[in-house]
Amino acid sequence: MYYNKQNINNAKQMRSKMTKEEVKLWNVIRAKRFYGYKFKRQVLIGNYIVDFLCPEKMLVVEIDGGQHSENVDYDNIRTEYLKNNGYRVLRFWNNDIWDNFEGVCYRLKEVLEK
């Protein structure tokens, strides 16, 4: 698949400038630490960059901040694209990471094991 060079550069930049919430989750799921599942971060799928991807399970994990409540149409189109290409999409809000991290991890494990 051909990737737009700008998107590749954006993904690289996003890996170096992850949000606090992304870093918190990444520290748990990186290097097969989360029940042996491999995750990648800031991955290009088509023209979209996803926060985290578990390739083995075709699972995309997104951490959404307040800006996503303003971009609902874009997120819906993006999610449909991902689903149409065989991916499952699991979304968490930033406040879920801080207020209910145990629940986030439980839900992630539950979805991975389906």
C-alpha positions in Angstrom: 0.0 0.0 0.0 1.2 3.5 -0.9 1.4 5.9 2.1 1.5 9.7 1.7 4.9 10.9 2.8 3.4 13.7 4.9 1.3 11.1 6.8 4.4 9.0 7.5 6.1 12.1 8.9 3.0 13.0 11.0 3.0 9.5 12.5 6.7 9.8 13.4 6.1 13.2 15.0 3.1 11.9 16.9 5.2 9.0 18.3 7.6 11.6 19.8 4.8 13.8 21.1 2.3 11.5 22.7 -0.3 12.8 25.1 0.0 12.1 28.8 -2.9 9.7 28.4 -1.3 7.8 25.5 2.0 7.5 27.4 0.2 6.1 30.5 -1.5 3.4 28.4 1.6 2.8 26.2 3.7 2.1 29.3 1.3 -0.8 30.1 0.8 -2.3 26.7 4.2 -1.9 25.1 6.7 -4.7 24.6 4.1 -7.5 25.0 3.6 -6.5 28.6 -0.2 -6.7 28.4 -1.0 -10.4 28.5 1.6 -11.1 25.8 -0.2 -9.0 23.1 2.0 -6.9 20.8 1.0 -3.3 20.2 2.3 -0.7 17.9 1.7 3.1 18.4 0.8 5.8 15.9 0.3 3.4 13.0 -0.8 4.3 9.5 -3.8 2.5 8.2 -4.8 3.8 4.9 -4.7 7.6 5.2 -5.4 7.5 8.9 -3.1 7.4 11.9 -4.4 5.3 14.8 -3.1 5.7 18.4 -2.5 2.0 19.0 -2.8 -1.2 17.0 -2.7 -4.8 18.1 -2.0 -6.4 14.6 -2.7 -10.0 15.8 -6.2 -9.1 16.9 -6.8 -6.3 14.3 -7.7 -4.1 17.2 -7.3 -0.3 17.1 -7.3 1.5 20.4 -8.0 5.2 20.4 -7.6 7.7 23.3 -9.8 10.6 22.6 -9.5 14.1 24.1 -12.1 16.9 24.0 -11.3 17.8 20.4 -13.0 14.6 19.3 -16.4 15.8 20.5 -16.0 18.5 17.8 -15.0 16.1 15.1 -17.7 13.5 15.4 -18.4 13.2 11.6 -14.6 12.7 10.9 -14.3 10.1 13.6 -17.4 8.2 12.3 -16.0 8.2 8.7 -12.6 7.1 10.1 -14.1 4.3 12.2 -16.2 3.1 9.3 -13.1 2.9 7.1 -11.3 0.9 9.7 -14.2 -1.5 10.3 -14.6 -2.0 6.5 -11.0 -3.0 6.4 -11.4 -5.6 9.1 -10.4 -3.7 12.2 -12.2 -3.4 15.5 -12.1 0.0 17.1 -12.0 0.5 20.9 -12.2 4.1 22.1 -11.5 5.6 25.5 -11.8 9.2 26.7 -8.8 10.9 28.3 -10.7 11.1 31.6 -11.2 7.3 31.5 -7.4 6.9 31.6 -7.1 9.1 34.7 -10.4 8.2 36.5 -10.8 4.5 35.7 -7.6 3.1 34.4 -8.3 -0.3 35.9 -11.6 -0.4 34.0 -9.8 0.6 30.8 -7.4 -2.2 31.2 -10.2 -4.7 32.0 -12.2 -3.6 29.0 -9.1 -3.9 26.7 -8.3 -7.4 28.0 -12.0 -8.4 27.5 -12.0 -7.2 23.9 -8.7 -8.8 23.1 -9.9 -12.2 24.4 -13.1 -12.2 22.3 
